[in-house]
Amino acid sequence: MGFRYLLVARFGLTNLVALAIAAAIYLQGWLDAMFVTNIIELVLVIIVVFLYGLAQCGRKVWQTSIELNDLKSEAPPADSRAGKYLESVYGSQPHGREMLASVLRAKLANRIAVVRNVANSLVLLGLIGTVIGFIIALSSVNPNTAADTDSIAPVIGRLISGMSVALYTTLVGSVLHVWLTVNHRLLASGTINLYAAIIELGERRGRV
């Protein structure tokens, strides 16, 4: 692989470091409280969404890396994104090349948008968990029995359970959002490099 797959290597190293940190935190026992009833179900939903976004990001990183590799050759394959763009701009006027460049930019931006959208949804899922947690916490509060000492203990237990749901789902959603956002920015930087390289090559080809 080497230098030709630098973007893939950066993606792998980033997630290896993040996974190592997550494993160290788990081994310290700091996440044990998440694996209880009322919490684990919501946390698993957030994790599944995160893994979907990470898989999409990994696939697009690989695709972008291959397209960057195509540009390193003297003549990119005709069926590649660069090859198709170069064919369309060959001998075209500056205005036409500008329009084609705008279309290319929109296509590349749209291709990676799904990763950003999934990352944003993780925060929303965490907030939904927060709302559910507060509902659980407040559902057992009855103002009519608030002065009854015998009913205080169950209410406190219910409050603690609800607050645990609220806090842990918010924490998991926020942390995984940051994790996936870092990967999205890595993908975005590779996409920008790909766009710039294709446009630069296209300008040279277009003036021929």
N, C-alpha and C positions, 0 to 999 in steps of 0.2 A: 504494500500500500504506500507507505512513505509519504512524501510530500504531496503526492497526487490526491490523497484523501485526508488532507489536513482538517477539513471541516468535520468529517466523520470522527477523526481522532479527538478533536476538541469536544465534540458532543459526548463521546464515550467517557473521556476524562472528567468532564463536568458532572455527569450523572454517577460515575464511580465514586467521586468525592462525596457527593450528596448522599449516596446510598451508604457509604461508610459512616458518615455522621449520624444518619438515621439509625443504623445498626448499633452504634455506640450508645446512643440515647436509649434505645430499647434494652440493651444489655444492662444498663444502669438501673432499669426498673422504673424509669420515669413515665412510661406509657402504660403501665399495668392497669391503671384506673380506667383506661379506655375500653378494656375488654370485659365489660360488664353489660348486663341487660339494659336496654333503653339507650345505650350509647353506641355499641358496636355496630348495630344495623345502619345508623346514620353515617358513621365513620366509614363503613365499607362502601356505601354508595358514593361518598366523596372520593375514596381511593380508586374505585372502579372508573369514575369519570376522569380522574387524573391519569390513570394508566392508559386510557383511550387517547387522551391528548398527547401523552408522551410517545405513544406508538405512532401517532400521526406525525408528530414532530420528527421522530427518528426516520420515518419513511421519506419525508420531504427533505431532510438533511442529506440522506443518501442520494436522492434524485438530484438535488442541487449540486452535490459534490461531483456526480457523474457529468453533469452539464458543464461544470467548471473544468473538468478534465478534458472534455471535448474541445474547449477553447485553447488548450495547450498544444493541440496538434495544428499543423500547417493548414489543413483543410478539414474543418469540422464535418462529421457525417451529415449527409443531406437530410436524413430523417430526424436529426436532433433539433432542439429549439434554436440553437445558434445557426445551424445550417439552413433552417427554414426562414429565419429572419434575414440572413445574408442574401438568400435567393430573392426575397421580396424587395430588398433595398437596392439591389444591384442596378446601377445606372439611373436611379431615381433622383428626383429633384429634392432640394433641401426641405421644402415644405412637406413633401411626401414622406421623407425619412423622419421628420418630426412627428407626424401623425402615427407612423408605425412604431416609433419609440414610445409614444403615449399608450398605445394599445399593449405593447409588451410590458410596460410598467404596471398597467392595470391587471394584466393576467398574472404576473408574478406576485403582486400584492394580494390578489384574491386567493392564490394558491396557499399562502401561509396564514390567511385570516382565520381559518378554522382553529389553529393552535391558540391564537390570542383569544378567540371566543370561548374556547374550553377553559382557558386559564381564568377568564373573568367569571365563568359560571361557577368555579370553585368557591369564589368569595360569596356568591349568592347562595350556594348550597350551605355554606357555613352560617350565613345569616338566617337562613330558613331553620337550621338546627338551633340557632339561638332563640328564635321565636317559639319553636316547639318546646325547648327547655323551659322557657318562662311560662308557657301554658301549663306544662306539667307541674312546675313549682307552685303556681297560683291556683291550680284546680282544686287543691285540697284545703285552701284557706276559706274558712267559713266565719264571717264576722260574728255570727250568732253564738258560736262556741269558742270564740277567742279567749274568753275569760275562764274557760274550763281547763284546769290544770291537767286533767286526765287526757285531754285531746291534743295537748301541746306536742308531745313526743312524736306521734304519727305525722303531724303537720311539719315539724322540723325535718323529719326524715324525707318527706316528700319534697320539701324545699331544696334540700341538699341534692337529691336525685335530679331534680329539674335543673338546678344550677350547673351540675356536672355535665349534663347534656348540652346546655347552652355554651359553656366555656370550652369544652373539648371539641365540639363540632366547629366552633369559630376558630380555634387554634389550628386544627387539622386543615380546614379550608384555607386559612391564611398562609400557612407554611407551604402547602402544596401549590397554592397560587404563585408564591414567590419562586418555587422550584421550577414550575412550568414556564413562568415568565422569563427566567434566565435562559431556558432553552429556546424560547421564542426569539429572544434578542440575538442569540447565537445564530439561529436560522435566518433571521432578518438581515444580519450583517453579511452572511453568505449570499443571500438573495441580492442584496445591494451590489456586492462585488460582481455577481453574475451579470446583473443588469448593466453595470458600468462597462464590463469587459465586452459584452455583446454589442453595446452601442458604439464603443470605440472601434471595434472591428468592423461594424457596419458602416461607420462613417468613412473609414478607409476604403472599404469595398464600394460604397455608394458613389464615391468620387471618380471611380474608374470609368 
